[in-house]
Amino acid sequence: MTSKSVSTALTLYRSRTLTLEQAATVGGCSTAQLEESARAFAPTPAAGDD
């Protein structure tokens, strides 16, 4: 699992091109690892957006 392959997998998953399972296969990781990476790279809300 490289950061580039996981990044590509996340992009494809977020664009709904691949399912989570397919994206994990492309990224060379488990679905749990991919979900964890997705949370780590998720945009954070701006201050005052609550």
Number of C-alpha atoms within 10 A of each C-alpha: 13 10 10 10 17 22 17 15 26 23 15 17 19 14 10 11 12 16 14 20 15 15 26 23 17 17 22 16 17 15 16 12 15 23 14 12 15 18 11 10 11 9 8 9 8 7 6 5 6 5
